[in-house]
């Protein structure tokens, strides 16, 4: 495994831990308060803080997942490292686009 990719995957994992915990805490808070989707959207619309929070989350997930997919493909599929890398990059870009669209839908 490429040491650089190993380090990037560990860094994104370390970044995602507090983000996941905060996200789960928000979900529990919203569900305990009986908030509807409309209530939540009313709080997130136009919020630079929520857009930044989830934007960072999406970027970290896209990088982390792409590296993981690359490693799985390189180890378990007939693809060579280059083919696995190309597929993983495409996968990461798709995740990034879908995630950023979701962030935009909730905050813009």
GROMACS elastic network, one bead per residue, 0.5 to 0.9 nm:
[ bonds ]
;  ai    aj funct       b0    kb
    1     4     6  0.86868   500
    1     5     6  0.75451   500
    1     6     6  0.71039   500
    1    71     6  0.75593   500
    2     5     6  0.53624   500
    2     6     6  0.62671   500
    2     7     6  0.88108   500
    3     7     6  0.61914   500
    3     8     6  0.86157   500
    4     7     6  0.51846   500
    4     8     6  0.62156   500
    4     9     6  0.86149   500
    5     8     6  0.50022   500
    5     9     6  0.60290   500
    5    10     6  0.85288   500
    5    67     6  0.67021   500
    6     9     6  0.52360   500
    6    10     6  0.62618   500
    6    11     6  0.86544   500
    6    67     6  0.82078   500
    7    10     6  0.51305   500
    7    11     6  0.60868   500
    7    12     6  0.86139   500
    8    11     6  0.50573   500
    8    12     6  0.61240   500
    8    13     6  0.84767   500
    8    63     6  0.79445   500
    8    64     6  0.75075   500
    8    67     6  0.83302   500
    9    12     6  0.52392   500
    9    13     6  0.61161   500
    9    14     6  0.86502   500
    9    60     6  0.89098   500
    9    63     6  0.73178   500
    9    64     6  0.51232   500
    9    65     6  0.82957   500
    9    67     6  0.65637   500
    9    68     6  0.77455   500
   10    14     6  0.61620   500
   10    15     6  0.85975   500
   10    64     6  0.81124   500
   11    14     6  0.50971   500
   11    15     6  0.62076   500
   11    16     6  0.86143   500
   11    60     6  0.87745   500
   11    64     6  0.86709   500
   12    16     6  0.60253   500
   12    17     6  0.87419   500
   12    59     6  0.88877   500
   12    60     6  0.52444   500
   12    61     6  0.72333   500
   12    63     6  0.72349   500
   12    64     6  0.58296   500
   13    16     6  0.50456   500
   13    17     6  0.63383   500
   13    60     6  0.77553   500
   13    61     6  0.82723   500
   13    64     6  0.69169   500
   14    17     6  0.55456   500
   14    18     6  0.77514   500
   15    18     6  0.65108   500
   15    19     6  0.69012   500
   15    56     6  0.89583   500
   15    57     6  0.81690   500
   15    60     6  0.71932   500
   16    20     6  0.58412   500
   16    21     6  0.84362   500
   16    56     6  0.89704   500
   16    57     6  0.66093   500
   16    60     6  0.67261   500
   16    61     6  0.74011   500
   17    20     6  0.53096   500
   17    21     6  0.62711   500
   17    22     6  0.86736   500
   18    21     6  0.50285   500
   18    22     6  0.60452   500
   18    23     6  0.84616   500
   19    22     6  0.51400   500
   19    23     6  0.60445   500
   19    24     6  0.85971   500
   19    53     6  0.78004   500
   19    54     6  0.83827   500
   19    56     6  0.88102   500
   19    57     6  0.65734   500
   20    24     6  0.60939   500
   20    25     6  0.84743   500
   20    57     6  0.83301   500
   21    24     6  0.52003   500
   21    25     6  0.60911   500
   21    26     6  0.86270   500
   22    25     6  0.50017   500
   22    26     6  0.61729   500
   22    27     6  0.86522   500
   23    26     6  0.51543   500
   23    27     6  0.63019   500
   23    28     6  0.87814   500
   23    54     6  0.90000   500
   24    27     6  0.50034   500
   24    28     6  0.62367   500
   24    29     6  0.85541   500
   25    28     6  0.51518   500
   25    29     6  0.60935   500
   25    30     6  0.85870   500
   26    30     6  0.60316   500
   26    31     6  0.84776   500
   27    30     6  0.51925   500
   27    31     6  0.60696   500
   27    32     6  0.84777   500
   28    31     6  0.51924   500
   28    32     6  0.59577   500
   28    33     6  0.84725   500
   29    32     6  0.52409   500
   29    33     6  0.61660   500
   29    34     6  0.86109   500
   29    35     6  0.86943   500
   30    33     6  0.52040   500
   30    34     6  0.61928   500
   30    35     6  0.52365   500
   30    36     6  0.80403   500
   30    39     6  0.89958   500
   30    40     6  0.76352   500
   31    35     6  0.59931   500
   31    36     6  0.82647   500
   32    35     6  0.77230   500
   35    38     6  0.79140   500
   35    39     6  0.56562   500
   35    40     6  0.66288   500
   36    39     6  0.50747   500
   36    40     6  0.63935   500
   36    41     6  0.86543   500
   37    40     6  0.51202   500
   37    41     6  0.60921   500
   37    42     6  0.85009   500
   38    41     6  0.50888   500
   38    42     6  0.60486   500
   38    43     6  0.87532   500
   39    42     6  0.51348   500
   39    43     6  0.66088   500
   39    44     6  0.89603   500
   40    43     6  0.52495   500
   40    44     6  0.63379   500
   40    45     6  0.86674   500
   40   106     6  0.89205   500
   41    44     6  0.50246   500
   41    45     6  0.57707   500
   41   106     6  0.62415   500
   41   107     6  0.75568   500
   42    45     6  0.56645   500
   42    46     6  0.88797   500
   43    46     6  0.82829   500
   43    47     6  0.76200   500
   43   107     6  0.87776   500
   44    47     6  0.53658   500
   44    48     6  0.86175   500
   44    49     6  0.86818   500
   44    50     6  0.62948   500
   44    51     6  0.80479   500
   44   106     6  0.63521   500
   44   107     6  0.52351   500
   44   108     6  0.83348   500
   45    48     6  0.87695   500
   45    50     6  0.86394   500
   45    51     6  0.89629   500
   45   105     6  0.86757   500
   45   106     6  0.62612   500
   45   108     6  0.55684   500
   46    49     6  0.89518   500
   46    50     6  0.85964   500
   46    51     6  0.82540   500
   46   106     6  0.87355   500
   46   107     6  0.53164   500
   46   108     6  0.54033   500
   47    50     6  0.54377   500
   47    51     6  0.62184   500
   47    52     6  0.85528   500
   47   107     6  0.59880   500
   47   108     6  0.78853   500
   48    51     6  0.50081   500
   48    52     6  0.59338   500
   48    53     6  0.84365   500
   48   107     6  0.77036   500
   49    52     6  0.51589   500
   49    53     6  0.60543   500
   49    54     6  0.86351   500
   50    54     6  0.60421   500
   50    55     6  0.80888   500
   50   103     6  0.84291   500
   50   106     6  0.88822   500
   50   107     6  0.70053   500
   51    54     6  0.54320   500
   51    55     6  0.56566   500
   51    56     6  0.84375   500
   51   103     6  0.61672   500
   51   104     6  0.73288   500
   51   106     6  0.81729   500
   51   107     6  0.58718   500
   51   108     6  0.83800   500
   52    56     6  0.60341   500
   52    57     6  0.84010   500
   52   103     6  0.89500   500
   53    56     6  0.54873   500
   53    57     6  0.62852   500
   53    58     6  0.88149   500
   54    58     6  0.60121   500
   54    59     6  0.85619   500
   54    99     6  0.86077   500
   54   100     6  0.83350   500
   54   103     6  0.63274   500
   55    58     6  0.51682   500
   55    59     6  0.62937   500
   55    60     6  0.86449   500
   55    99     6  0.79318   500
   55   100     6  0.64828   500
   55   103     6  0.65665   500
   55   104     6  0.89409   500
   56    59     6  0.52138   500
   56    60     6  0.61430   500
   56    61     6  0.85743   500
   57    60     6  0.52393   500
   57    61     6  0.61358   500
   57    62     6  0.85941   500
   57    99     6  0.89459   500
   58    61     6  0.51256   500
   58    62     6  0.60354   500
   58    63     6  0.86175   500
   58    95     6  0.79358   500
   58    96     6  0.63260   500
   58    98     6  0.89932   500
   58    99     6  0.55906   500
   58   100     6  0.67341   500
   58   103     6  0.83742   500
   59    62     6  0.51730   500
   59    63     6  0.62775   500
   59    64     6  0.85390   500
   59    95     6  0.87157   500
   59    96     6  0.62526   500
   59    99     6  0.81771   500
   59   100     6  0.83530   500
   60    63     6  0.53342   500
   60    64     6  0.60012   500
   60    65     6  0.84468   500
   61    64     6  0.50311   500
   61    65     6  0.57832   500
   61    66     6  0.82271   500
   61    92     6  0.85805   500
   61    95     6  0.81191   500
   61    96     6  0.81590   500
   62    65     6  0.53707   500
   62    66     6  0.59834   500
   62    67     6  0.86060   500
   62    91     6  0.81939   500
   62    93     6  0.72296   500
   62    94     6  0.83766   500
   62    95     6  0.55523   500
   62    96     6  0.54684   500
   62    99     6  0.83560   500
   63    66     6  0.52760   500
   63    67     6  0.62957   500
   63    68     6  0.86858   500
   63    89     6  0.87350   500
   63    92     6  0.62315   500
   63    93     6  0.88441   500
   63    95     6  0.89907   500
   63    96     6  0.84448   500
   64    67     6  0.54128   500
   64    68     6  0.63164   500
   64    69     6  0.87624   500
   64    92     6  0.84903   500
   65    69     6  0.60484   500
   65    70     6  0.84693   500
   65    88     6  0.83795   500
   65    91     6  0.84241   500
   65    92     6  0.68959   500
   65    95     6  0.86166   500
   66    69     6  0.51108   500
   66    70     6  0.60826   500
   66    71     6  0.86194   500
   66    85     6  0.85878   500
   66    87     6  0.86193   500
   66    89     6  0.62767   500
   66    90     6  0.83242   500
   66    91     6  0.61977   500
   66    93     6  0.85351   500
   66    95     6  0.86173   500
   67    70     6  0.50519   500
   67    71     6  0.62315   500
   67    72     6  0.87063   500
   67    85     6  0.82890   500
   67    88     6  0.67299   500
   67    89     6  0.83328   500
   67    92     6  0.83267   500
   68    71     6  0.51419   500
   68    72     6  0.62280   500
   68    73     6  0.85919   500
   68    88     6  0.82757   500
   69    72     6  0.51352   500
   69    73     6  0.60566   500
   69    74     6  0.84518   500
   69    84     6  0.79923   500
   69    85     6  0.87423   500
   69    87     6  0.84260   500
   69    88     6  0.58654   500
   69    91     6  0.81813   500
   69    92     6  0.89711   500
   70    73     6  0.51940   500
   70    74     6  0.60049   500
   70    75     6  0.85705   500
   70    81     6  0.79208   500
   70    83     6  0.88765   500
   70    84     6  0.51670   500
   70    85     6  0.55481   500
   70    86     6  0.84022   500
   70    87     6  0.73178   500
   70    88     6  0.50243   500
   70    89     6  0.82342   500
   71    74     6  0.50902   500
   71    75     6  0.61276   500
   71    76     6  0.83950   500
   71    81     6  0.85933   500
   71    84     6  0.76797   500
   71    85     6  0.85348   500
   71    88     6  0.87936   500
   72    75     6  0.52508   500
   72    76     6  0.57395   500
   72    77     6  0.75449   500
   72    84     6  0.85293   500
   73    76     6  0.52956   500
   73    78     6  0.77390   500
   73    79     6  0.65960   500
   73    80     6  0.83501   500
   73    81     6  0.82267   500
   73    83     6  0.87550   500
   73    84     6  0.55591   500
   73    85     6  0.85877   500
   73    87     6  0.87648   500
   73    88     6  0.84891   500
   74    77     6  0.60703   500
   74    78     6  0.75487   500
   74    79     6  0.61370   500
   74    80     6  0.61139   500
   74    81     6  0.55167   500
   74    82     6  0.87255   500
   74    83     6  0.83346   500
   74    84     6  0.56596   500
   74    85     6  0.82049   500
   75    78     6  0.83063   500
   75    79     6  0.85928   500
   75    80     6  0.89436   500
   75    81     6  0.89048   500
   76    79     6  0.83724   500
   77    80     6  0.81551   500
   77    84     6  0.84777   500
   79    82     6  0.77545   500
   79    83     6  0.55158   500
   79    84     6  0.57233   500
   80    83     6  0.53473   500
   80    84     6  0.61070   500
   80    85     6  0.84762   500
   81    84     6  0.50905   500
   81    85     6  0.59399   500
   81    86     6  0.86075   500
   82    85     6  0.50082   500
   82    86     6  0.61989   500
   82    87     6  0.86515   500
   83    86     6  0.51546   500
   83    87     6  0.62052   500
   83    88     6  0.84762   500
   84    87     6  0.52059   500
   84    88     6  0.60028   500
   84    89     6  0.85873   500
   85    89     6  0.60823   500
   85    90     6  0.86021   500
   86    89     6  0.51928   500
   86    90     6  0.63068   500
   86    91     6  0.85957   500
   87    90     6  0.51777   500
   87    91     6  0.60945   500
   87    92     6  0.85928   500
   88    92     6  0.60167   500
   88    93     6  0.85374   500
   89    92     6  0.50338   500
   89    93     6  0.61535   500
   89    94     6  0.86284   500
   90    93     6  0.51184   500
   90    94     6  0.62390   500
   90    95     6  0.86693   500
   91    94     6  0.51775   500
   91    95     6  0.62477   500
   91    96     6  0.85961   500
   92    95     6  0.50699   500
   92    96     6  0.60415   500
   92    97     6  0.86071   500
   93    97     6  0.61083   500
   93    98     6  0.85474   500
   94    97     6  0.52001   500
   94    98     6  0.61185   500
   94    99     6  0.83949   500
   95    98     6  0.52224   500
   95    99     6  0.58615   500
   95   100     6  0.84003   500
   96    99     6  0.51406   500
   96   100     6  0.59750   500
   96   101     6  0.84266   500
   97   100     6  0.52674   500
   97   101     6  0.60754   500
   97   102     6  0.86338   500
   98   101     6  0.51328   500
   98   102     6  0.62973   500
   98   103     6  0.87697   500
   99   102     6  0.50894   500
   99   103     6  0.62808   500
   99   104     6  0.86427   500
  100   104     6  0.60723   500
  100   105     6  0.84906   500
  101   104     6  0.50448   500
  101   105     6  0.60909   500
  101   106     6  0.87034   500
  102   106     6  0.62897   500
  102   107     6  0.86106   500
  103   106     6  0.52991   500
  103   107     6  0.60464   500
  103   108     6  0.80444   500
  104   107     6  0.52372   500
  104   108     6  0.52333   500
  105   108     6  0.58951   500
